[in-house]
């Protein structure tokens, strides 16, 4: 699941540190591939409780999402759309590309359906004490990555790049950037061809978004 999708499952919430925890595993992993968080409530000081709860629910919702039958179904459908649009450049990476598009496209659809969602999301992040986050990561013995993390997280908050998803060609650029950064490739696609693919994918996914979140929410409630 992408950033806003993690947040939307618990929206609205008045727990900024919890919201920050929901996205923290993705931020740390982007900082460095070895910078991975684990949940351990037993040894955790009370001041970190909301952050840790957010991190915990990040992993829970990711697991539910990726194990759900809809994940396989919609990823396969997006692969099919990519083949129809002759996006052959992705070749053996087509599943990964479809996976990225699926998760990031949901965030775009959420922003269009709920215009204030992204404002509320960033407000929660900005209202979380940065020193609390640093102390939390220090407690997790991740000091070697703190400088890198602080640089990346500051940019994440300042640029608020999720807003670009609903701008013309914004999501296309974001997906290609993540894809190329992850695979270390430098794939470029004809802009019109790529735009047609994203339009077709958005039209395909729109009717399923409510069902996707209700399915995940039911599983979360069942596990509570």
Residue pairs with C-beta under 8 A, 6 or more apart in sequence:
1 61
1 62
1 65
1 103
1 106
2 103
2 104
2 106
2 107
3 23
3 26
3 107
3 121
3 162
4 106
4 107
4 110
4 111
4 117
4 118
4 121
4 162
5 65
5 103
5 106
5 107
5 110
5 213
6 22
6 23
6 57
6 58
6 61
7 19
7 22
7 23
7 117
7 121
7 124
8 110
8 114
8 117
8 213
9 57
9 61
9 213
9 216
9 217
9 220
10 18
10 19
10 22
10 57
11 114
11 117
11 120
12 120
13 19
13 124
15 50
15 54
15 124
16 123
16 124
16 125
16 127
16 128
17 50
17 51
17 54
17 128
17 129
17 132
18 50
18 51
18 53
18 54
18 57
19 54
19 121
19 124
19 125
19 128
20 51
20 54
20 124
20 125
20 128
20 133
21 50
21 51
21 52
21 53
21 54
21 55
21 56
21 57
21 58
22 54
22 55
22 57
22 58
23 54
23 58
23 125
24 37
24 51
24 54
24 55
24 58
24 133
25 36
25 37
25 55
25 58
25 59
26 58
27 149
27 152
27 153
27 156
28 35
28 36
28 37
28 137
28 142
28 145
28 149
29 35
29 36
30 152
31 145
31 148
31 149
31 152
32 145
32 148
35 142
35 145
35 148
35 149
37 55
37 140
37 142
38 140
39 52
39 55
39 56
39 59
40 52
41 49
41 52
41 56
44 52
44 139
45 139
47 132
47 135
48 132
48 135
48 136
48 139
51 132
51 133
51 136
52 136
57 220
60 220
60 223
61 216
61 220
64 216
64 219
64 220
65 71
65 216
68 212
68 215
68 216
68 219
70 208
70 211
70 212
70 215
71 102
74 102
74 205
74 208
74 212
75 95
75 98
75 99
75 102
76 98
77 204
78 98
78 101
78 102
78 201
78 204
78 205
79 94
79 95
79 98
81 197
81 200
81 201
81 204
82 90
82 94
82 97
82 98
82 197
83 94
84 200
85 193
85 196
85 197
85 200
86 193
87 94
87 97
87 189
87 193
87 194
87 197
89 187
89 188
89 189
90 97
90 179
90 187
93 179
93 183
93 185
96 179
96 182
96 183
97 175
97 179
100 175
100 178
100 179
101 175
101 198
101 201
102 205
104 165
104 171
104 174
104 175
104 178
105 171
105 198
105 201
105 202
105 205
106 205
106 209
106 212
107 162
107 165
108 165
108 166
108 171
108 202
109 202
109 205
109 206
109 209
110 117
110 209
111 117
111 118
111 162
111 163
111 165
111 166
112 166
113 209
118 160
118 162
118 163
121 162
122 157
122 160
125 157
126 157
133 153
134 146
134 150
137 143
137 145
137 146
137 149
138 146
142 149
161 174
164 170
164 171
164 173
164 174
165 171
165 174
169 191
169 195
171 198
172 191
172 194
172 195
172 198
176 187
176 188
176 189
176 194
179 185
179 187
180 186
180 187
